[in-house]
Amino acid sequence: MPSIFAFEAHAYAGALVTYGIDRADAIMRTADYVDRILRGTKPADLPVQGPETFELLVNLKTAKALGLTISPMMLARADKVIE
């Protein structure tokens, strides 16, 4: 069944499309928060942050196995294409 998942690992495991946060960026931003807390900033004084970077991955192997055609526009917009 064609599905969309949230993490890059799912695309490499066979998901058709993934769209979600860049986990490496989120981890780096979390590390910055921890650093600021360890240097004495009160957690209540830190701003609430949401994800800033999102990634779109398309798995053409899965599309081919399902007999689907992915539009050139979507492939052009994808951050990564698995062939």
N, CA, C and O of each residue as an XYZ file, in Angstrom:
332
protein
N       0.845     -1.172      0.000
C       0.000      0.000      0.000
C       0.899      1.248      0.000
O       1.763      1.369      0.869
N       0.722      2.158     -0.933
C       1.512      3.388     -0.941
C       1.260      4.191      0.337
O       0.116      4.459      0.705
N       2.331      4.562      0.990
C       2.216      5.307      2.246
C       3.281      6.382      2.325
O       4.305      6.322      1.644
N       3.020      7.362      3.166
C       3.997      8.407      3.453
C       4.399      8.257      4.908
O       3.547      8.146      5.790
N       5.692      8.254      5.152
C       6.232      8.125      6.496
C       7.004      9.384      6.870
O       7.193     10.276      6.043
N       7.447      9.447      8.121
C       8.059     10.674      8.626
C       9.585     10.688      8.596
O      10.182     11.764      8.617
N      10.229      9.526      8.549
C      11.679      9.529      8.701
C      12.390      8.882      7.526
O      11.877      7.957      6.898
N      13.574      9.384      7.247
C      14.383      8.938      6.111
C      14.613      7.426      6.123
O      14.601      6.793      5.067
N      14.818      6.851      7.286
C      15.091      5.416      7.383
C      13.956      4.594      6.792
O      14.190      3.516      6.244
N      12.734      5.090      6.898
C      11.592      4.362      6.332
C      11.700      4.263      4.814
O      11.353      3.234      4.234
N      12.178      5.322      4.171
C      12.323      5.291      2.709
C      13.348      4.240      2.302
O      13.147      3.522      1.323
N      14.433      4.148      3.043
C      15.451      3.144      2.723
C      14.959      1.733      3.032
O      15.486      0.757      2.499
N      13.948      1.628      3.895
C      13.361      0.326      4.222
C      12.239     -0.055      3.256
O      11.710     -1.164      3.341
N      11.862      0.852      2.330
C      10.871      0.511      1.325
C       9.658      1.405      1.245
O       8.799      1.181      0.392
N       9.548      2.418      2.105
C       8.411      3.341      2.021
C       8.461      4.100      0.698
O       9.541      4.402      0.191
N       7.317      4.400      0.153
C       7.242      5.111     -1.124
C       7.760      6.539     -0.999
O       8.578      6.984     -1.804
N       7.277      7.256      0.016
C       7.653      8.656      0.218
C       7.807      8.913      1.722
O       7.055      8.379      2.538
N       8.790      9.736      2.064
C       8.883     10.219      3.443
C       8.969     11.726      3.411
O       9.604     12.309      2.532
N       8.332     12.345      4.368
C       8.410     13.803      4.531
C       8.395     14.079      6.015
O       7.416     13.792      6.704
N       9.477     14.632      6.499
C       9.559     14.908      7.930
C      10.749     15.775      8.250
O      11.433     16.288      7.365
N      10.976     15.924      9.531
C      12.060     16.794      9.981
C      13.407     16.182      9.646
O      13.543     14.966      9.504
N      14.387     17.043      9.525
C      15.772     16.615      9.386
C      16.237     16.268     10.799
O      16.496     17.163     11.603
N      16.344     14.978     11.106
C      16.652     14.558     12.465
C      18.029     15.012     12.915
O      18.211     15.326     14.092
N      19.001     15.057     12.019
C      20.340     15.518     12.391
C      20.289     16.970     12.858
O      20.933     17.328     13.844
N      19.530     17.801     12.158
C      19.371     19.207     12.556
C      18.685     19.302     13.915
O      19.088     20.106     14.757
N      17.662     18.495     14.135
C      16.948     18.522     15.413
C      17.857     18.107     16.563
O      17.786     18.685     17.648
N      18.699     17.122     16.339
C      19.622     16.680     17.381
C      20.633     17.770     17.699
O      20.949     18.004     18.866
N      21.139     18.433     16.678
C      22.101     19.522     16.908
C      21.455     20.657     17.700
O      22.089     21.242     18.578
N      20.212     20.964     17.395
C      19.520     22.030     18.117
C      19.255     21.619     19.563
O      19.295     22.454     20.466
N      18.984     20.341     19.780
C      18.799     19.840     21.143
C      20.104     19.937     21.919
O      20.114     20.319     23.089
N      21.195     19.592     21.268
C      22.506     19.689     21.923
C      22.799     21.131     22.334
O      23.393     21.370     23.386
N      22.387     22.082     21.513
C      22.570     23.500     21.862
C      21.779     23.840     23.122
O      22.275     24.561     23.989
N      20.560     23.329     23.231
C      19.750     23.558     24.433
C      20.440     22.990     25.662
O      20.527     23.658     26.693
N      20.928     21.769     25.559
C      21.603     21.131     26.691
C      22.826     21.940     27.089
O      23.069     22.154     28.277
N      23.600     22.393     26.105
C      24.779     23.209     26.381
C      24.400     24.481     27.135
O      25.064     24.861     28.100
N      23.346     25.124     26.694
C      22.921     26.367     27.351
C      22.460     26.106     28.781
O      22.722     26.915     29.671
N      21.781     24.992     29.010
C      21.337     24.649     30.368
C      22.539     24.346     31.256
O      22.594     24.793     32.402
N      23.501     23.587     30.731
C      24.689     23.261     31.513
C      25.536     24.488     31.819
O      26.302     24.486     32.783
N      25.408     25.526     31.018
C      26.144     26.777     31.267
C      25.370     27.731     32.180
O      25.834     28.836     32.463
N      24.183     27.298     32.643
C      23.479     28.078     33.645
C      22.163     28.714     33.238
O      21.485     29.304     34.079
N      21.786     28.611     31.982
C      20.510     29.176     31.557
C      19.376     28.337     32.138
O      19.403     27.108     32.073
N      18.393     29.006     32.698
C      17.239     28.289     33.230
C      16.399     27.778     32.060
O      16.156     28.518     31.106
N      15.955     26.524     32.123
C      15.142     25.984     31.036
C      13.916     26.845     30.720
O      13.493     26.927     29.567
N      13.349     27.485     31.744
C      12.170     28.330     31.519
C      12.508     29.569     30.693
O      11.620     30.184     30.104
N      13.789     29.935     30.648
C      14.208     31.114     29.892
C      14.532     30.793     28.431
O      14.787     31.702     27.641
N      14.525     29.520     28.071
C      14.827     29.146     26.689
C      13.562     29.228     25.842
O      12.484     28.849     26.300
N      13.683     29.714     24.625
C      12.498     29.796     23.754
C      12.064     28.416     23.278
O      12.881     27.510     23.116
N      10.778     28.280     23.061
C      10.259     27.055     22.470
C      10.574     27.102     20.980
O      10.332     28.107     20.313
N      11.116     26.006     20.471
C      11.481     25.972     19.058
C      10.819     24.788     18.376
O      10.634     23.726     18.970
N      10.474     24.992     17.142
C       9.946     23.912     16.316
C      10.968     23.555     15.265
O      11.974     24.250     15.120
N      10.733     22.489     14.531
C      11.664     22.106     13.474
C      11.742     23.181     12.398
O      10.753     23.847     12.092
N      12.926     23.337     11.833
C      13.136     24.334     10.784
C      13.414     23.700      9.429
O      13.158     24.307      8.388
N      13.934     22.489      9.444
C      14.350     21.846      8.209
C      13.539     20.569      7.996
O      13.444     19.726      8.887
N      12.962     20.440      6.815
C      12.179     19.256      6.464
C      12.789     18.619      5.218
O      13.375     19.304      4.380
N      12.644     17.302      5.110
C      13.190     16.576      3.966
C      12.101     15.752      3.288
O      11.252     15.149      3.946
N      12.146     15.741      1.968
C      11.246     14.922      1.160
C      12.100     13.880      0.435
O      13.018     14.227     -0.309
N      11.789     12.611      0.658
C      12.483     11.524     -0.020
C      11.476     10.709     -0.819
O      10.362     10.459     -0.360
N      11.876     10.300     -2.013
C      11.026      9.479     -2.873
C      11.801      8.206     -3.201
O      12.968      8.260     -3.591
N      11.147      7.074     -3.041
C      11.763      5.786     -3.320
C      11.223      5.266     -4.662
O      10.106      4.757     -4.745
N      12.045      5.409     -5.703
C      11.621      4.980     -7.043
C      11.575      3.464     -7.172
O      10.827      2.939     -7.997
N      12.370      2.747     -6.365
C      12.305      1.280     -6.388
C      10.905      0.817     -5.982
O      10.308     -0.051     -6.619
N      10.405      1.417     -4.910
C       9.070      1.056     -4.429
C       8.009      1.469     -5.440
O       7.067      0.717     -5.693
N       8.153      2.654     -6.017
C       7.183      3.117     -7.017
C       7.131      2.143     -8.188
O       6.051      1.803     -8.670
N       8.296      1.694     -8.643
C       8.342      0.746     -9.760
C       7.676     -0.574     -9.368
O       6.923     -1.149    -10.153
N       7.954     -1.055     -8.151
C       7.365     -2.320     -7.690
C       5.839     -2.227     -7.603
O       5.143     -3.223     -7.798
N       5.325     -1.037     -7.311
C       3.878     -0.827     -7.205
C       3.241     -0.444     -8.540
O       2.019     -0.338     -8.644
N       4.078     -0.238     -9.563
C       3.566      0.157    -10.869
C       3.125      1.610    -10.913
O       2.235      1.970    -11.684
N       3.746      2.446    -10.089
C       3.384      3.864    -10.024
C       4.396      4.713    -10.767
O       5.572      4.361    -10.852
N       3.941      5.819    -11.298
C       4.814      6.798    -11.927
C       4.819      8.043    -11.052
O       3.767      8.592    -10.724
N       6.010      8.478    -10.680
C       6.153      9.695     -9.869
C       6.393     10.853    -10.825
O       7.232     10.756    -11.720
N       5.671     11.933    -10.643
C       5.777     13.069    -11.567
C       7.169     13.693    -11.504
O       7.797     13.722    -10.446
N       7.640     14.188    -12.640
C       8.943     14.859    -12.666
C       8.999     16.042    -11.699
O      10.051     16.328    -11.127
N       7.861     16.735    -11.514
C       7.838     17.874    -10.593
C       8.128     17.413     -9.156
O       8.879     18.066     -8.432
N       7.532     16.293     -8.754
C       7.774     15.795     -7.402
C       9.217     15.332     -7.253
O       9.841     15.562     -6.217
N       9.742     14.691     -8.266
C      11.137     14.254     -8.212
C      12.083     15.451     -8.123
O      13.103     15.392     -7.436
N      11.745     16.531     -8.817
C      12.575     17.738     -8.766
C      12.528     18.390     -7.388
O      13.514     18.983     -6.951
N      11.407     18.288     -6.710
C      11.255     18.889     -5.388
C      11.865     18.047     -4.287
O      12.153     18.559     -3.205
N      12.068     16.757     -4.544
C      12.593     15.841     -3.518
C      14.024     16.223     -3.149
O      14.822     16.618     -3.999
N      14.323     16.096     -1.864
C      15.686     16.322     -1.398
C      16.578     15.145     -1.771
O      17.758     15.313     -2.076
N      15.988     13.942     -1.741
C      16.715     12.734     -2.120
C      15.782     11.816     -2.889
O      14.588     11.740     -2.599
N      16.337     11.119     -3.873
C      15.579     10.134     -4.649
C      16.358      8.822     -4.569
O      17.541      8.764     -4.906
N      15.676      7.777     -4.119
C      16.280      6.454     -4.028
C      15.941      5.715     -5.309
O      14.770      5.517     -5.631
N      16.974      5.308     -6.042
C      16.755      4.641     -7.332
C      17.117      3.183     -7.256
O      16.997      2.465     -8.249
